[in-house]
Amino acid sequence: MSKELPANSTLSRYRIISKIGAGGMGEVYLAEDTELKRQVALKVVLAELAGDKDRLRRFAREAQAASALNHPNILTIHEFGAENDLHFIVTEFVRGESLREKLARGRLTLGETLDIASQIAAALAEAHQAGIIHRDIKPENIMVRSDGYVKVLDFGLAKLIEREPAEPEAGTEDWTRELLRTKLGSLIGTAAYMSPEQARGKQVDARTDIWSLGVVIYEMLTGRRPFSGETQMDIFAAALSSEPPLLSSSGRDIPAELEWIVSKALSKGVEGRYQSVKELRTDLEKIKKQIAFDGPASRATDIASGSGLTKETNVHSTVATGTGSFQQARTKWLASAISAVALLAAVSVAVYFVFFWKDSRQIDSIAVLPLENSSHNPDLTFVSDGLSEALIDRLSQLPQLKVIARNSSFAFRGANTNLREVAQKLGVRALVTGTVAQVGDELIIRIEIVDAVENTHLTGAHFRRKAGNVLDIQNEIARMTVDKLQLKLTNSQSKRLAGNETDNSEAYRFYLNGLVELNGPSGVQGRALEYFERAASLDQSFAAAHTEIAWVYWVRSNASDDPRALMPKAKAATERALEIDPDHAKAHALKAMLSEYEFDWQGAEREYRTAIELSPSLNFARNNYAFFLSIMDRQDEALAELRQQSDRDPINRRMALLQKGIILVQARRFDEALQAYREAQVVDPAKQVPPFALGYAYAGKGLNSEAVGFYKKSVESLGGEEKYSQPLVFLAATYARMPEKRDEARAILSRIEAMKEYKSPALLAAVYAALDENDKAMELLEQAYANRDLILRFIRVGYEYDGLRQDPRFKDLLRRTNLAE
């Protein structure tokens, strides 16, 4: 440390009056400029720093740049000089107190906070425009004059403390740790206010100041820092891995918009943060004016008037909440909130794209990334996932938007990835991101839409929900929004966008549980049907629940159960769903599949097209339509439909390749099918291509020995040869084509026929056809026709029936099933 300067001593032309403080760079004195007769602040640089000529030279350049800044909220630098081996900086002297001192006297009012934050942002905007990053925004570096004017200190001085790494390497964090060990000061960033990238020693830009300002705003509002710990490294760990408590948890009435702004400023990824401090300041000013003019009550009607926060933000809705006991109503309000917020968020997106997006580079593609469960509460996982899926479903109904399927968008769960890179991988321009959190009896959800190509914020919304009164609020906002949407959308689209799947929150909870079960390892054989039936019993007008009931019955029929018992149930549930909601896209797709069961191929195609028209991004409809085209032997059309599906599910390339392989086998293009399977294996080496699919392709190619090996693997995975399975039947059929293995084929066939469970007669017919026992094969196919066996759909394209194609009885069967060419 340099020797302390006594009062009345001089340094250059400055007379020392008194010492007024000390900082990381050195000691600060109140001094008089003897030539200009004005009081100034004189900071003497630490001797340790002044001795490093390279850093001192860089610091001098930075100080010169900072001295060129001319803004009322930036402390003016008068001079950077040296005398008698003492280096010093002279700035204007501000009469007032630091923000730290002001905070020590108690929390600030909301108005004071917004005013101070806006002035800091204005100062940062000026500096950033000049290419200067502060990198140490904290209450100690912010002076507040008695008249409320804010002055930001130490612009451009961070370079003095920074050390160049001895061997700069991408990704290394050693030099950051070295900085912490030097204890030379904190101008490169004070731990509690350092952005994640700054804390990790990464390259920083102006967005690091936005993070620090977010921390300061948080502290002004709550009286505490968002991230804390006993040591600097503890603070860094908290900032890098955890979310701060919500502002509302401080007990203050914080506007939801402000909660949203702070959470955006504190986004751990720079791409999710405000991209410019000007945008942040605009949002702060909007709230400031709104509160001053309207008062808090007006915030509930933002969506009706189309008001917003930033210039680009045209919809930003916040809804007043009711009261109630969280513990007593927990199972109800969570589902209500998901339904309500899904509606509001989808409507917000629709309003934005229909009314406000005027850019010539029209956004016509969007992906909903899985919302982050920022409370890390396992009970909220189904809320965050359910809301994301609901948003995908809602947006898929808008024909002007390409919406990425869940399988692809959910691949980025928790991924710390550049949003632009995510958008490029998904093939979209816009992304929906957000968080779900729980504080006491409130569910708080933040949603943001960004143009990932232009790297700009388009619109955002922040929702808070309590138990009770949620559905009334939801419907009120929906009516106001639909009035506008009807100007651009058809009546049917408007009603669907603003409609409620159910008003029964308990029914919706069971429905969501059913979806979770369907996506789990148990699939349709788990408790999904139980959940969906419970939902439908609680609300008999819940079309989506009836649709999922139909789907479970259809899958079970197609898998192993007797279609005569289950398909009528699937049909009844589908008809009920369409009776409730004639425009339910998935229900129309299921009606198409039921038409296949009845050999009504024209009706099936009509229903598939209706489903796709209602929801162009519904992969369920497109996937099943592709298989329909394949069994109609319209293979090129099937592959084209599959390509359209892949466009909406780009990350799930493995599944697309597997589906492509199946269609190519049915097209008798076996080598191409095997190539598709090889590509699928390369895409995801950790997952094996289903051995049954490989066996079917090799058998079609005539490589029976290879096919047997894959069929055996598949049989073993399904319980062995003592349990009926489709691979076991095809193993027997392959043995039947190998003269030396015919006895084994007959032995397997006998065991299968002795099994008690339902066995597809159409599949067994393939074994008898391979054994050249055509009479028995045709007998079984007639039985399949009587049973409406779903496997019978494949007799037009399945190579396993080639031995029967010249039989007049087979040709007649093709005619009766409407499959004749």
N, C-alpha and C positions, 0 to 999 in steps of 0.2 A: 504494500500500500504506500502511495506517495505520502510525504509528510503533510500533516494538516496545516492549512493556511490560516494564520491568525487574523483577527479583525484589523481593519485599516491597512493591511499589507496590500501590495499591488501585484498584479499579474498582467503584463502587457499594459493596456490602458484601463484595466478594470480594477477598481478598489473593492476589496472584500469587506462586506458588511457583517455577514454572519453565516455560519454553516446551517443549512436547512435540511440536510438529509444525506443519505448514502445509498448507492445502488450497486448493481452487479458490475457496472463499468467504473465506478469510482465515487468520489464525494461531490456533493452539490452545494453550491454557495449562492447566497443572495449577494449580488455585487452591483456596483454603479459603473456605468459606462461614462468615464470622465470627459469624453469628447462630446457625446450626444446627450449627456445629462439625463440618462434614463436608467431605471433599474432593470437588471437582467438576471437570468439564472446562468451560473457558470459551473460546468461539470468538468472536473479534472479526471482525466483518464487514468486508470490503474497503471502503475509502472510495469507490471507484468505484461500487460497488453501493449503498452507503448513500446516495449522492447522488441516486439516482433515486427520487423519492418515490413514484411510482406503483408501481414494482416492489417497493419496500420495504413499501408498504402491503399489496400482495398477499401478499408473503412473511410479513408479520405474521399475516395471517389463516390462512395455511397452517400456520405454526408453532403457532398456537393450536389448530388442529385436530389436529395431530400430538401436541401435549402431552396431549391427552385420551386418547390410546392407552394402554391399561394392559395390557401383555403382557410376560411374563418374557423374551421374545426380542427386545424392542424397547427401544432405548436411551431412557431417560426424559428428557424435556425439562422442566427446572424453571422456566425463565424466559426471556423475550425482553425485553431492556431497552435503555436508552440512557443515556449520561452523557457530558457534555463532547463532544458530536458523535460519540461512539463508540457504535455499535450492537453488541450482543453477544447470544449465546445461551449459556445455562447448561444443561448436561446432567449426568447422573450420570457418575462417573468409573469406568471399567472397567479392572480390573487384569488384564492378559493381553497377548495379541498379536493383531495383525490377521491375517486369513486370508492376506493377501499375505506377511507375515513367516513364517507357518507353512509356506506352500508353498515359500518360499525354502530351507527346510531339508530339502526332499525331498517326494516324492509321498506322499499320505495313503493309509492302508489303506482297503479297501473299506468296512469298518465305520465308520471315521471319516467318510468321505465321505457315506455315507447318513445318519449321525447329524447332521452339520452341515447337509446339504441339507434334511433334514426340519425342523430348527429354523428355518432361513431361510424355508421354505415356510409354517410356522406363523405366523411374524411377518408375512409378506405377506398371509396369509389374514385376519388380524386387521385389518390396514390397509385391505385392499380392502373388507372388510365396512363399514368406516367411510367409504368413498369416497375413500381416499387412495392414490395411485399413487406408488411410490418413484421409478422412472425412472432410478436410477443404482445398481442392484445390481452390485457388483463386490467383489473380495477386500479392497480398501482400506476398504470400508464395512461390513465384517463383522469383529467382534471375537470372539475365542475366549478365554474365561477359562481359568484353569489347571485348573478342575474340569470343563472340556468344555462349559460353558454358552456359547451363542452369543448375541451381541447385535448387532442390525442397526442401523447408524447412519444419521443424516441423513434420517429419514422426513419427508416433506413439505417438504423444503428445496429441491426442484428448481425450484419456482416462482420463486425468487429469480433464477435465471440466465436464465429464459426471456424472450425478447423477443417482444412482439406484432408481427406483420408490419404494415408501414405500410399496405398495402392487401391484406388477406387475400383470396386467391383460391384457389378449389378447384384442387388439383393442383399449385400452385406449390411449388418447392423453394428459392426464392431466400433465404427467411428462415433456412433451415437452413444454407445456405452463409454467411450473415451471422454466424450464431452461431459458426461455425468460425473466422471471421476475427477475432472479437472477442477470442478467447483469454481470456475472463473466467473460465473454469473449465470443469468437466465435469459439473456436477450435473444438467444435462438429459440426460446420458448420455455415458459414455466410449465412444469409437469401437468398441473391441473387444467391448463388451458391449451395444451398442445394437441393438434389433430393427430389421428392415428398414423397417418403417413409421416408426419413430422416426428412422432415418437419412435417410429421404426427406422428413422434415418433415411427415408426415401426422398426422392426429389419432390419438392413442394411447389405449388403455384398459388395464385391468389385465393384459391378455395380453402387454403389452410387458415387464412384470416377469417373466413366465413364461419368455420368451426369455432374458432376462439371467441368470436362475437356471440355465437350461439350459447357458449358456456357462460359468458358474461350476462346475457339476457336471462338465462336460466337462474343464475345466482341473484340477479336483481329481483326476480319474481318470487323466488322461494326462500331466499336467505341462506341457501346452501349450494355447494357445487354439485354438478350432476355426477361427477366421478370422484371418489375419494379413496384413501388408503393410508397405511402407516408410513410407507416409503414411496419414493418416486416410481419405482418399478411396480408397486401395488396399484398406483394410480394409472400407470400405463396399461396394466393388465385389465383394469376395470374399463377403461376407455376402449380397449381393443376388443373385448369379449362380452360386455354386458350392456344392457340398455338402462338409462337413468330412470328413476321413479318419475311417473308422469307429473306434470306441473300441478294438475288438479289434486294430487295426493298431499299437497302442502296445506290444504284447507282453505285456499283462496278461490274465489270465483274467477277462474281463468277462462277467457273466451276460447272456444274450441279452435277458432282460426289461429290464435296465437300458439296454442299447443301444437298445432300442425306446423306452423312456421318454425318453431324451435326444433321440433323433431326432424324437420327437413334440413335445417342448418347443421344438426348433429348427426347427419347420416354418415356412417362409418366409411362408406365408399364415396369417393369424390364424385362419381357420376350421379349418385343419388342426391347429392347436396345441391344447394343453389349453385348455378353455374356462374353467376355474377352477383356482386354485392349490390349492384343497382336494382336487380330483381328483388332481392331481400328487402332493400329499403322501400321499394314501391309497395310491397306487401305490408310493411310496418306502417307506412303512412296511410294506407287504405283503412287499416283497423283503427288507427288513431283518429282519423276523421269520422269513421263510422260510429265509434263509441261516443265521440264528442257531439255528433249531430243527432243520432237516433237513440242512443242508449242501448243496453244489452238486449232488450226485448226484441229489437228489430232483427237480430241475427237469425231468428227462426224463419224469416221469410225471404232470405237471400235467394233461394232457388226460384221463388215466384217472379222476382224482378230481374233475374239473370245477372245479378251483381257478382263481382268476383274480387280476387285479391290483386293479381298482377294484370298487366296489360293483356297477357295471353289467357288469363283465367276468367272465363265467362260464367262458369257455374261453380259455386262453392257453397255447399249446403250444410247447415247446422240446425239441428232440430231440438227444441226444448224437450225435456224428459220428465217423466212422471216419477212417482216415488213407490217404494215397496221394499219388502224384505228380500234380500238376495237369497238367503238360505232357504226361505219358504218357496220362492218362485224360480229357483235356479234352473230347473229342467224345462221351464216354460219360456223364460225370457231369452235364453240363449238362442233357441230356435227362432223365436220371433225376431230377434235382432238380426240374425242371418238373413231371414227372408226380407225384412225391411231394408237392410242396408244393401243387399243384392239388388233389390228393385231400385233404390235411390242411386246407387253407383252406376247401374246399367243405364238408367234414365239420364243421369248426368253425362255419361259418355255419348249417348245418342243425341241429346240436345246439342252438345258441343259440335259433333261432327255434322249434324244436319243444319244447324243455324249459324255457327260462328266460325267454322274453319273455312277461310277464304283463300288460303294459299294456293297458288297454281299447282304446286306439287302435292296433289290431293293425297291425304292419308286414307288408304283403303285396306290396310292390314294391321292387325293388332294381336298381341298375346297377353294373356293374364298370367303373370308369374304367381307362384304360391305365396300368399300373404305370410309375413313373418310373425310367429307367435312370440312377441317381444317380452311377454311376461314369463316365458319358459314354464308355463303351467300346462301339464299334460292334458288337463281337462279342456283346454282351449284348442287343442290340435284339431279336433273335428270342426270347431268353429272356423278356424282359419282355412282349413281345406274345404269345408262345406261352402264357405263364402266364395272362395276362388272358383270352385266348380259351378256355383250358381251364377256367377258373373259370366263364365264361359258360355253356359247354357243360354243366358239372356242375350248376350251379344251375338251368339250364333244365329239368332233369329233375324238379324239385320242383313239383308242381301248385299248392302253396299260395303260390308266389311268382311274381309277374310279373317277368320278367327282361328288361331292355332289350337289344336287339340290338347287335351289335358296331358296326355302321355308325354308330349314334347315340352310343353311349358313347365310342367312339374319336374322336369329333369334339372331345373335350375334352383331347386329348393336349397336355400342357405348358401348358394354359390356366391363367392365374393368375386363376381365377374363384372367387367366393364359392360354397362348396359348396351353400348353400341355393338360390342362383340356378341352379346346375347341376341340382339335384334338381327344381326347378320346371320347368325347360326339358325335362327328361326325363320328368316326370310320375311320379316315384317318391318314396318317403320315405327309403329307406336307400341309402347309397353305399358301395362298396368301393374303397378307395384303397390305395396302398402304393408301395414302392420296391424296386428290385433293385440290388444292389451286389456287387462282387467284390473280395476282399482276398486276395492270394496264391492259395492253393488252395481258398479258401472262397467259396461263393455265399451271400450273406446277403439274405434277403427279409423285408420287413416288410409286414404287411397290417393294415388297420384298417377297421372297419365303423362308420359314424356314422349316427345319426338326424339327417338334415339339417333336418327340420322342427323338432324339439325342440333342435337344435344340441347334441347330446350324443354322447359316445363310448359305443358299445354293447359292442364287444369288439375284441380285437386279437390278433395272433399274430406271432411273430418266429421265423424258421427259419434255421438254418445247416447247410450241407451240404458234405461233402467227397466225394471219389471213394471208392467202395467202401462196402459195407454199407448203402447208402441204401435199397434196395428192402426189405431185411429190416426196417429200422426203420419204413418206411412201412407195411408189412403189419401189423406188430405194433400200431401205433397205430390203424390202420384197424379191426382186429378188436375192440379195446377200445371204439372209438366205435360200431361197428355194433351191438354188444350193447345199447347204449342206444337207438340209433335204431330198432331193431326193436320197441320198445315203442310207437312212434308211427307208423312207416311200414310199408308192406307189405313182405313178404319180398323181392319183386322190386325195389322201390325201394331197400331197404337194401343189397342186393347190388350194385346199379348204382352207388350212391353210394360204396360202399367198394371197388368193384372196380378193377382195374388194366387199362388198355387194353393194355398190353404190359409184360413184364418185361425186354425187350431194349432197353437204352438206345440202342444204335446204330440200331435200327429206328425208335425214337421220334424220333431226330434227323432221319432221312430223311423221316419223316412230317411233321414241322414244316417242313422245307425245302419239301416239296410244298405245304403250305398257304400258305407265303409266296409261292411261285411262282404259285399260283392267284390270289392277291390282287394280283399284280403285273400289269404291262402285257401280258405274254405270255399270261396266262390258261391255258386248256386246251391251247393250241398250243405252250406252252413246255415246260419240263422237268418239269412237275408229275407226269405219268404215270410218268416214269422214277424219280422219287423215291418215289412210292407203291409202285410195283412192287418197288423195292429193299427198302422197309420190309417188304412182305408176304413177300418171299423170306427175309428174316432172321428173321421171326416169322410163320409161316403161320397162327397163331391171332390175328393182329392184325386184328380186325373193322373198325376204323375205316379202316385202310389199304385193305382190299378195297372198302369202301364208296366211298372217293374214287376208286379205279380205275374203278368202275362209273360214277361221275358223269362222269369225263373222257370215257369212251367214249360215254356217252349224249349229251353236249354235242356231241362231234365228229360223231356221227351226225345230230343235229338241225341242225347248221350246214351242212355241205357234203359230208361223206363218205358212202359207201354204207352204209346201215343194215344191209343183209344181211351185211356183213362185221363190223361193229362191235357191233351190238346183242346178238348171242349172247355176246360177251365181257362186255358190261355185265351181261347176265343171269347169267352164271356167277359174276362177282365179287359180285353182289348176293346170290345164293343162298349163296355161301360165307360172306359176312358174317353173314347171318341164321342159318346153321348154327352159327357160332361164338357169336353173341350174338342170340338170338331177340327181344330187346327193344331192339335198336339202332334208334332213331327214324329217323335219316336213311336207313338201309337200307330201312326200310319205305316211306319216301317214294319212294325209287328203285324199289322193287318196284311201287308205284302207277304210276309213270311207264312202267315196262315193261309193265304191264297195259294202259295206253293204246296202246302199240305193238301189242298183240295184240287191240285193240278190246274188251277186257274192262272196260267202264266200271264195272260194279258192283264188280268186284274192285279196280279202281283207287280208287274212293271208300272202300271198306273199308280199304285200306292207308293212304290219307291220314289217315283218322280215327284209325287205330291209331297212326300217327306223332305226330299232334297230342296224342293222349291220353298217350303216353309222354313227350313233351316239349312241353308247351303253348307254350313260348316259342321253339320252333324255327322261325324265319322261313322256312327252306328249305322246310319242309313246308307252311306256311300260304300262302306265295307261289305255289307250284306247285298247291296245291289251289284257290286262287282262279282260276287260269287254266283248271284242269280244269272248274270250274263254269261258266266263261265259254264254253268250247267245247261244253258241254252245253246252252248257251243258257239257263242259270240265272243271268242277269246280276245280278239284285238280290242273290242269295246270294253271288255272286262279289264284289260291291262290299262287302257286309257283312263277308266274310272279310278283304278288303283293309283295311277299317277296323280290324279286330282286329290285323292285322299292323302297321298304322301306330301303334297304341297302344303297341307294343313297340319301335318304331323311329321315335320322334317327330322326331328331328333330321333324319333322311333323308327329309324331306318331298318333295323334288324327285323322288326315285325313286318314291315312293308316287303322286305325281301322274302320272308317266309311265305307271305300271302302270294307274292308273285310266283314263287316256286310251285305252289299248289295249282295255280291257274295254268302255268306252263305244262305241268304234268297232264292236266286234263286236256290241254291242247296237243298232247303227244310230242311235245318239244322237250324231251327228257334231258338232253345235254344242257340246254339253256336253264332248265330247272335246277339241275345239279350245280351249275355255275352260280345261280342265285343263292343257293344254300351255302356254297363256299364263301360267297361275299358276306352273307349273314354271319358266318362264323368269324370272319375277319373283323367285322364291325364290332362284335362283342365276344372276344375270345373266352371270356369267363362263362358264357352260356352256350351249351351245346345245342346244335340244331336238333329238333325232335327226331329221335331215331325212326319213329314211324314214318315221318315224311320222307326221310332218306330211303327207307325200305321200299316205300311205294314207288318212288322214282326209279330205283335200281331194278325193281321187279318189272316195271313197265318197259325198261330198256332191255329186258331179257337177261340181266345179270342176277340170276336167282340166288346164287351162293352169297353174294354180297347182301342181297335183300334179306335173306334169312338171318344173317348176323344182326342187322339193325332191328328186325322184328323181334328177335329174342331179347334184345336190350329193352325194347319198349314193353314187352310182356312182363319182364321182371320188374320194371318200374311200377307196374300196375297190379302187382300182387302175384305174379307167377302163372303157370299154366293151369292151376286149379281154380282160377277165377276167370269168369267170362270177361272178355274185352275185345275191342275191335282189332287190335294188333294180333291177338291170338287167332282170330278168324283168318286174317290175311297171312299169317304164318302157315296155317293149314293149306290155304289156297296156293301158296308158293311151293310148299312141299308137293302138292298135287301136280304141279307142272314139271317136277323132277322125277323121272321114272324110278330112280333108286330110293325115293323118299315117299312114295305113294302110301305105303303102309302107315308111316308116321302121320301122314295127312288124315287118313281114315281114323287112326287112334285119337287124334286131337278132336276130330269132328264128333266122334262118339262121346267123348268126355263133355264137349260143349252141349250136345243135345240132351245130356243127362242133367245138366245144371238147371236149377229151379227158376232162376231169374229170367226176366224177359230177354229174349234174344232176337235180334233183327232177322226176319226171314230173308230179306233182300241180301244181307251179308252172307248168310249161310248158302244162299243160292250161288254165290260166286265160287264157293268151294266145290259144290257139285258140278258147276260148269267146268271148272278146271279138271275135275275127275272124269269129264266127258259123260256125265250122267244128266243129260239134258231134261229128261222127263221130271226127275226129282227137282232140278233147278227151276223148271217152269212152275211146278207145283208150289214151291216156296215163293216165287215171285207173285203168283196169284194170291197167295196168302198175304204177302206184303201189300198188294193192291187193296185187298179187303180191309186190312188194318190201317191203311194210309201210312205205311211205314215211310218215315222221312228219307231214309236211304234210297228209296225208289227214285228220288229226284235225279240221282246220278247215273241212271241206266243208259242215258243217251251218250254220255261222254266217258264213262268208266271203262277202261280197257279190260277189266276183269269180266265183263259180259260179252267180250268179242266172240267167244265160242258159240253164243246163242243168236247172233245177229241175223243169220240166214234162216232161223226157225220161224215159220209163219206165226206161231203162237207169240213169239217175242215181238214180231212186227205189229201184231194186233194189240199187244200190251202197250207198245209205244203210241199207237193211235189212241187208245183209250185214256192214256195219261197225257194226251195232247203233246207228246214229245217227238212224234214222227216228223221227219224233215219235210 
